[in-house]
């Protein structure tokens, strides 16, 4: 079975509740990183900045997840992430209790800063 070839295909295949919450998450990420590109990586929607991953997100049976792709960001925002933390590098939430937009923006901004610091000058 082939995976999705675009973010739109990925979202269109989801149940309504999950699609709606992930579309809102997508808009929040886009607002925080307007120059980021979107792609599918590891069969999940992915935002990239200058070719480097910012975040992944996905829907699963019974929940959705945001993957900050950074142990440093997870450590820096630890207390704020604790209610959503579910294993190494995974933030889990449900459509009825989505991640707060302000927290998503903090995560994305921290990832942009982290990626910028790692780029050759």
Secondary structure, 3 states (H helix, E strand, C coil): CCCCCCHHHHHHCCCHHHHHHHHHHHHHHHHHCCCCEEEEECCEEEEEECCEEEEEEEEECCEEEEECCCHHHHHHCHHHHCCCECCCCCEEEECCECCCHHHHHHHHHHHHHHHHHHCCC
